[in-house]
Amino acid sequence: MSKQNKITRSARGQACTLRLGACSGEDTVVLCHLGLKRGMASKSHDIHACYACHACHLIEEDKSNPLCSWYDRFRAMEETQLIMIELGLIKL
């Protein structure tokens, strides 16, 4: 099980910001790490992430899937960061 913190827990009940057209509902939304520093045993920082439902998260993880571009990832990360600012999770 992954280490939970305020940012990872903030995904519960949120709308999917990745929105790849296959959304499976807010009850499946988790924090989806998007940064370049990730792999089998490492993840990018929690602020380099978006809220993604199970279906969109699966599409995003398949790097060969054309349904998820880097534009989609960046847009979703920006939207998620704005929500995190509103929730007080990211301070400016």
N, C-alpha and C positions, 0 to 999 in steps of 0.2 A: 504494500500500500504506500502511496506517495505521501510525502510530508505536507500536511495541510497548514495554511496560514490565512491571514485575513484576506489576502488577494485571491488565493485559490478558492476559499470558501465563498467569496463574493459572486462567483459564477452561478451559485444555486438560485434558481428562479428567474434568472436573467433571460432575455431574448437572445437568440443566436445572432451575433454580429457578423459572422462569416457569410451567412445567407447564400448558399450555393444552389438553391432551388430544390433541395432535397430535405429540408428541415424536418426533424423528427420530434419536435416539441421542447418546450421550456423545461420540462421535467428531466430531460437528458443532457442539459447544458453543463459543460465543464470548462475549465481554463485550458485553452489550446495554445501551447508554446510555439511561437513562429520564428524566433530568431535564428541566425545562422550558426550559433554555437550550440548545436544540439545533435544528438545522435543516440546510439544504443544505450549508453549509460549516463548521458548528460542532457540537461535541458538548458535553454536560454533563461535569462532572468524573467521573473514573473511579469514584469512590465512590458516585456516583448511577447505579448500573447493576446488572444482574443477570446470572447465567449463563443463557444461552438457546441451545437447540439451533436449527438452521437453520429448521425448520418453525415453531417458536414465535416466533422472531425475525421471520419474515416476517409473521405474524399481528399481532405487536406494532407493527410499522412502519406497518401499515394502520390509521390512527387511526379510520377509520369502521367497523372490524370489531368487532362486539359481543362477540366471543369473548375480548377482552382489555380488562378494565376498569381504572380507576385503582386499584382495590382489588388486582387481580392484580399490577399493577406494583409497588405499595408493599410487598405481602407478599413478592414475589420479591426486591426490593431489601433488605428487612430480613434475609431468610434469607441472601442473598449477603454482606451486611456482617458477619454473625456468622461466616460461614466465613472471610472475609478477616481478621477479628480473630484467629481460631484459627490462621490461617496466618502471622500476624505482619505482614500487609500494612497493617493499620490499627492504630495504637497509641492506647491510651486513656490 
